[in-house]
């Protein structure tokens, strides 16, 4: 996972395959703010633009954290669809 490569599966499935155990999304938060210097540089944005930030925490069946993912998108070109599925 530390090597850059394309992942064919959705992230939770790829993570479960890599770890060899079931994982579940424990929490997910989406916020918006002006980009910090690193975010603005990486996304080629002005400092007064908006970014959307999604932070996800995945746990194993024993509620041990196994992954934390933070994703940043330009706010003016991103549309998020958030849905929940029964556990």
MMTF fields as JSON, N, C-alpha, C and O atoms, coordinates in Angstrom:
{
  "mmtfVersion": "1.0.0",
  "mmtfProducer": "UNKNOWN",
  "numBonds": 347,
  "numAtoms": 348,
  "numGroups": 87,
  "numChains": 1,
  "numModels": 1,
  "chainsPerModel": [1],
  "groupsPerChain": [87],
  "chainIdList": ["A"],
  "bondAtomList": [4, 2, 8, 6, 12, 10, 16, 14, 20, 18, 24, 22, 28, 26, 32, 30, 36, 34, 40, 38, 44, 42, 48, 46, 52, 50, 56, 54, 60, 58, 64, 62, 68, 66, 72, 70, 76, 74, 80, 78, 84, 82, 88, 86, 92, 90, 96, 94, 100, 98, 104, 102, 108, 106, 112, 110, 116, 114, 120, 118, 124, 122, 128, 126, 132, 130, 136, 134, 140, 138, 144, 142, 148, 146, 152, 150, 156, 154, 160, 158, 164, 162, 168, 166, 172, 170, 176, 174, 180, 178, 184, 182, 188, 186, 192, 190, 196, 194, 200, 198, 204, 202, 208, 206, 212, 210, 216, 214, 220, 218, 224, 222, 228, 226, 232, 230, 236, 234, 240, 238, 244, 242, 248, 246, 252, 250, 256, 254, 260, 258, 264, 262, 268, 266, 272, 270, 276, 274, 280, 278, 284, 282, 288, 286, 292, 290, 296, 294, 300, 298, 304, 302, 308, 306, 312, 310, 316, 314, 320, 318, 324, 322, 328, 326, 332, 330, 336, 334, 340, 338, 344, 342],
  "bondOrderList": [1, 1, 1, 1, 1, 1, 1, 1, 1, 1, 1, 1, 1, 1, 1, 1, 1, 1, 1, 1, 1, 1, 1, 1, 1, 1, 1, 1, 1, 1, 1, 1, 1, 1, 1, 1, 1, 1, 1, 1, 1, 1, 1, 1, 1, 1, 1, 1, 1, 1, 1, 1, 1, 1, 1, 1, 1, 1, 1, 1, 1, 1, 1, 1, 1, 1, 1, 1, 1, 1, 1, 1, 1, 1, 1, 1, 1, 1, 1, 1, 1, 1, 1, 1, 1, 1],
  "groupList": [{"groupName": "UNK", "atomNameList": ["N", "CA", "C", "O"], "elementList": ["N", "C", "C", "O"], "formalChargeList": [0, 0, 0, 0], "bondAtomList": [1, 0, 2, 1, 3, 2], "bondOrderList": [1, 1, 2], "singleLetterCode": "X", "chemCompType": "L-PEPTIDE LINKING"}],
  "groupTypeList": [0, 0, 0, 0, 0, 0, 0, 0, 0, 0, 0, 0, 0, 0, 0, 0, 0, 0, 0, 0, 0, 0, 0, 0, 0, 0, 0, 0, 0, 0, 0, 0, 0, 0, 0, 0, 0, 0, 0, 0, 0, 0, 0, 0, 0, 0, 0, 0, 0, 0, 0, 0, 0, 0, 0, 0, 0, 0, 0, 0, 0, 0, 0, 0, 0, 0, 0, 0, 0, 0, 0, 0, 0, 0, 0, 0, 0, 0, 0, 0, 0, 0, 0, 0, 0, 0, 0],
  "groupIdList": [1, 2, 3, 4, 5, 6, 7, 8, 9, 10, 11, 12, 13, 14, 15, 16, 17, 18, 19, 20, 21, 22, 23, 24, 25, 26, 27, 28, 29, 30, 31, 32, 33, 34, 35, 36, 37, 38, 39, 40, 41, 42, 43, 44, 45, 46, 47, 48, 49, 50, 51, 52, 53, 54, 55, 56, 57, 58, 59, 60, 61, 62, 63, 64, 65, 66, 67, 68, 69, 70, 71, 72, 73, 74, 75, 76, 77, 78, 79, 80, 81, 82, 83, 84, 85, 86, 87],
  "secStructList": [7, 7, 1, 7, 7, 7, 7, 1, 1, 7, 2, 2, 2, 2, 2, 2, 2, 2, 2, 6, 1, 7, 3, 3, 3, 3, 3, 3, 3, 3, 3, 3, 3, 7, 7, 7, 2, 2, 2, 2, 2, 2, 2, 6, 7, 7, 6, 6, 1, 7, 3, 3, 3, 3, 3, 3, 3, 3, 3, 3, 6, 6, 7, 7, 3, 3, 3, 3, 3, 3, 3, 3, 3, 3, 6, 6, 1, 7, 7, 7, 7, 7, 7, 7, 7, 7, 7],
  "xCoordList": [0.833, 0.0, 0.883, 0.455, 2.078, 2.951, 3.541, 4.06, 3.477, 3.983, 2.906, 1.753, 3.246, 2.225, 1.813, 2.641, 0.555, 0.014, -1.5, -2.128, -2.072, -3.519, -4.168, -3.689, -5.266, -6.01, -7.317, -8.095, -7.552, -8.744, -10.025, -11.084, -9.938, -11.12, -11.366, -10.491, -12.554, -12.81, -11.923, -11.547, -11.593, -10.6, -10.903, -9.999, -12.113, -12.336, -12.077, -11.535, -12.451, -12.217, -10.724, -10.229, -10.011, -8.567, -7.863, -6.948, -8.281, -7.687, -7.948, -7.042, -9.166, -9.503, -8.682, -8.206, -8.514, -7.703, -6.264, -5.661, -5.707, -4.326, -4.121, -3.125, -5.063, -4.941, -5.36, -4.962, -6.164, -6.651, -7.727, -7.915, -8.436, -9.534, -10.557, -10.262, -11.757, -12.817, -12.533, -12.002, -12.899, -12.774, -14.118, -14.939, -14.321, -15.556, -15.229, -14.276, -16.022, -15.868, -16.385, -17.567, -15.515, -15.898, -16.405, -17.349, -15.781, -16.24, -15.794, -14.782, -16.571, -16.262, -16.735, -17.884, -15.842, -16.171, -15.785, -14.704, -16.673, -16.401, -16.494, -17.49, -15.448, -15.414, -14.983, -14.475, -15.192, -14.746, -13.969, -14.317, -12.914, -12.136, -11.283, -11.228, -10.621, -9.647, -8.415, -8.073, -7.741, -6.597, -5.417, -5.166, -4.699, -3.444, -2.403, -2.716, -1.2, -0.18, 0.078, 0.157, 0.208, 0.485, -0.672, -0.451, -1.897, -3.072, -3.195, -3.458, -3.005, -3.097, -2.037, -2.325, -0.819, 0.255, -0.01, 0.166, -0.428, -0.665, -1.814, -1.784, -2.841, -4.023, -4.024, -4.982, -2.954, -2.832, -4.031, -4.689, -4.301, -5.437, -4.962, -3.874, -5.785, -5.532, -5.814, -6.573, -5.207, -5.376, -6.792, -7.169, -7.592, -8.969, -9.982, -11.188, -9.513, -10.401, -10.944, -10.559, -11.812, -12.345, -11.892, -11.775, -11.639, -11.36, -12.33, -12.795, -12.627, -13.402, -12.437, -11.578, -12.584, -11.694, -12.542, -13.469, -12.2, -12.893, -11.878, -10.813, -12.219, -11.362, -12.125, -13.181, -11.575, -12.205, -11.327, -10.106, -11.953, -11.266, -11.891, -13.103, -11.055, -11.51, -11.008, -9.9, -11.85, -11.506, -11.712, -12.457, -11.036, -11.284, -12.472, -13.096, -12.779, -13.961, -13.839, -14.843, -12.61, -12.397, -12.327, -11.939, -12.706, -12.705, -11.31, -11.145, -10.308, -8.959, -8.81, -9.175, -8.287, -8.096, -7.057, -5.998, -7.377, -6.452, -6.08, -5.121, -6.825, -6.51, -7.157, -8.284, -6.402, -6.92, -6.605, -5.449, -7.62, -7.442, -7.964, -9.078, -7.145, -7.542, -7.416, -6.333, -8.52, -8.553, -8.996, -9.945, -8.294, -8.594, -8.908, -8.143, -10.042, -10.459, -10.707, -11.053, -10.529, -10.944, -12.46, -13.203, -12.911, -14.334, -15.212, -16.402, -14.651, -15.495, -15.713, -16.532, -15.0, -15.134, -15.481, -15.412, -15.849, -16.084, -17.518, -18.079, -18.094, -19.443, -19.352, -18.885, -19.783, -19.746, -21.145, -22.09, -21.279, -22.534, -22.262, -21.445, -22.938, -22.722, -23.982, -25.089, -23.787, -24.921, -24.489, -23.297, -25.424, -25.1, -25.702, -26.737, -25.027, -25.532, -25.693, -24.952, -26.641, -26.856, -25.655, -25.022, -25.352, -24.219, -24.652, -23.831],
  "yCoordList": [-1.178, 0.0, 1.25, 2.287, 1.189, 2.359, 2.68, 3.779, 1.765, 1.978, 2.626, 2.198, 3.663, 4.259, 3.28, 2.851, 2.943, 2.086, 2.212, 2.514, 1.974, 2.06, 0.887, -0.244, 1.162, 0.135, -0.096, 0.833, -1.343, -1.667, -1.65, -1.265, -2.06, -2.124, -0.793, 0.073, -0.64, 0.518, 0.381, -0.728, 1.508, 1.494, 0.505, -0.245, 0.447, -0.504, -1.961, -2.732, -2.341, -3.716, -3.975, -5.034, -3.026, -3.181, -3.264, -4.07, -2.441, -2.458, -3.799, -4.368, -4.298, -5.592, -6.715, -7.603, -6.677, -7.7, -7.627, -8.658, -6.429, -6.246, -6.709, -7.365, -6.37, -6.731, -8.165, -8.74, -8.743, -10.106, -10.188, -11.236, -9.087, -9.093, -8.039, -7.125, -8.174, -7.232, -5.88, -5.793, -4.831, -3.476, -2.78, -3.151, -1.77, -0.992, 0.478, 0.834, 1.312, 2.748, 3.136, 2.956, 3.663, 4.035, 5.468, 5.767, 6.358, 7.737, 8.382, 8.006, 9.36, 10.1, 11.532, 11.769, 12.483, 13.888, 14.654, 14.451, 15.533, 16.387, 17.834, 18.243, 18.602, 20.007, 20.821, 20.277, 22.12, 23.043, 24.172, 24.635, 24.61, 25.738, 26.305, 25.738, 27.425, 27.944, 27.054, 26.596, 26.799, 25.884, 26.473, 27.678, 25.594, 26.031, 26.097, 25.786, 26.492, 26.681, 25.398, 25.435, 24.273, 22.997, 22.561, 22.098, 22.707, 22.328, 23.213, 22.715, 24.518, 25.441, 25.125, 25.141, 24.839, 24.517, 23.204, 23.124, 22.176, 20.858, 20.875, 20.153, 21.706, 21.748, 22.953, 23.167, 23.73, 24.938, 25.863, 26.266, 26.19, 27.042, 28.343, 28.418, 29.356, 30.614, 30.417, 29.525, 31.241, 31.089, 31.398, 31.007, 32.104, 32.403, 31.441, 31.65, 30.397, 29.364, 28.511, 28.7, 27.601, 26.669, 25.256, 24.882, 24.478, 23.06, 22.271, 22.747, 21.057, 20.11, 19.066, 18.569, 18.74, 17.78, 16.659, 16.9, 15.43, 14.271, 13.473, 13.117, 13.194, 12.408, 11.153, 11.235, 9.996, 8.712, 7.892, 7.858, 7.233, 6.326, 4.944, 4.782, 3.953, 2.57, 1.757, 1.968, 0.815, -0.062, -1.513, -1.815, -2.415, -3.836, -4.246, -3.402, -5.527, -6.005, -5.826, -5.849, -5.647, -5.427, -3.938, -3.565, -3.098, -1.641, -1.04, 0.048, -1.763, -1.214, -0.388, -0.864, 0.832, 1.625, 0.965, 0.538, 0.89, 0.271, 1.218, 0.958, 2.319, 3.253, 4.599, 4.687, 5.655, 7.019, 7.617, 7.63, 8.109, 8.69, 10.117, 10.377, 11.048, 12.453, 12.815, 12.72, 13.23, 13.57, 15.021, 15.458, 15.768, 17.182, 17.406, 16.99, 18.07, 18.372, 19.866, 20.543, 20.388, 21.782, 21.883, 21.067, 22.851, 22.966, 23.385, 23.071, 24.091, 24.603, 23.596, 23.834, 22.485, 21.506, 20.114, 19.145, 20.003, 18.694, 18.564, 19.471, 17.428, 17.107, 15.798, 14.798, 15.79, 14.583, 14.028, 14.773, 12.731, 12.027, 11.139, 10.221, 11.407, 10.639, 9.825, 10.36, 8.519, 7.651, 6.668, 6.423, 6.126, 5.132, 3.811, 3.754, 2.761, 1.423, 0.702, 0.971, -0.202, -0.921, -1.804, -2.36, -1.925, -2.76, -4.168, -5.006],
  "zCoordList": [0.0, 0.0, 0.0, -0.505, 0.538, 0.571, -0.798, -0.994, -1.732, -3.079, -3.927, -3.872, -4.725, -5.597, -6.699, -7.503, -6.724, -7.774, -7.791, -6.776, -8.964, -9.093, -8.383, -8.464, -7.683, -6.962, -7.704, -7.914, -8.099, -8.896, -8.056, -8.553, -6.803, -5.936, -5.238, -5.204, -4.685, -3.831, -2.594, -2.213, -1.972, -0.907, 0.221, 0.59, 0.797, 1.893, 1.483, 2.275, 0.279, -0.186, -0.367, 0.017, -0.941, -1.12, 0.226, 0.4, 1.177, 2.509, 3.202, 3.812, 3.11, 3.714, 3.097, 3.804, 1.779, 1.1, 1.581, 1.882, 1.658, 2.086, 3.529, 3.837, 4.412, 5.823, 6.11, 7.123, 5.222, 5.438, 6.502, 7.12, 6.72, 7.683, 7.294, 6.523, 7.833, 7.529, 8.167, 9.274, 7.445, 7.984, 7.831, 6.993, 8.653, 8.578, 8.765, 9.459, 8.145, 8.306, 9.682, 9.974, 10.525, 11.882, 11.938, 12.669, 11.167, 11.127, 9.832, 9.242, 9.405, 8.192, 8.4, 8.775, 8.154, 8.332, 7.076, 6.522, 6.63, 5.481, 5.946, 6.544, 5.666, 6.023, 4.812, 3.831, 4.892, 3.845, 4.5, 5.586, 3.826, 4.328, 3.199, 2.108, 3.468, 2.516, 2.606, 3.696, 1.49, 1.525, 2.292, 2.254, 2.988, 3.577, 2.448, 1.298, 2.767, 1.731, 0.932, -0.296, 1.626, 0.955, 0.057, -1.063, 0.545, -0.246, -1.486, -2.581, -1.317, -2.448, -3.496, -4.693, -3.056, -4.0, -4.721, -5.937, -3.996, -4.602, -5.598, -6.594, -5.331, -6.191, -7.134, -7.877, -7.099, -7.94, -7.738, -8.697, -6.48, -6.121, -5.506, -4.935, -5.628, -4.935, -3.445, -3.065, -2.615, -1.174, -0.695, 0.41, -1.526, -1.121, -1.734, -1.599, -2.404, -2.952, -1.801, -0.647, -2.115, -1.114, -1.444, -2.611, -0.4, -0.57, 0.293, 1.328, -0.151, 0.637, 1.169, 0.44, 2.437, 3.077, 3.671, 4.445, 3.291, 3.855, 4.657, 4.152, 5.915, 6.791, 7.212, 7.84, 6.857, 7.148, 8.08, 7.926, 9.045, 9.949, 9.787, 9.927, 9.491, 9.35, 10.53, 11.023, 10.979, 12.097, 11.697, 10.765, 12.423, 12.22, 13.085, 13.729, 13.101, 13.843, 15.348, 16.061, 15.838, 17.273, 17.616, 18.723, 16.657, 16.814, 16.96, 17.513, 16.457, 16.417, 15.144, 14.069, 15.228, 14.014, 13.111, 13.571, 11.811, 10.853, 9.72, 8.993, 9.556, 8.479, 8.756, 9.242, 8.429, 8.466, 7.107, 6.684, 6.424, 5.103, 5.115, 5.57, 4.608, 4.484, 3.013, 2.435, 2.411, 0.99, 0.846, 1.497, -0.02, -0.227, -1.699, -2.569, -1.985, -3.351, -3.504, -2.535, -4.729, -4.98, -4.792, -5.336, -4.046, -3.729, -4.888, -4.902, -5.864, -6.947, -8.071, -8.958, -8.049, -9.131, -8.623, -9.379, -7.361, -6.759, -6.298, -5.682, -6.605, -6.125, -5.367, -5.912, -4.14, -3.31, -3.156, -2.896, -3.313, -3.021, -1.828, -1.901, -0.744, 0.461, 0.715, 0.773, 0.864, 1.171, 2.244, 2.429, 2.926, 3.941, 3.515, 2.851, 3.916, 3.631, 4.955, 5.9, 5.035, 6.303, 6.631, 5.734, 7.89, 8.325, 8.59, 8.963]
}
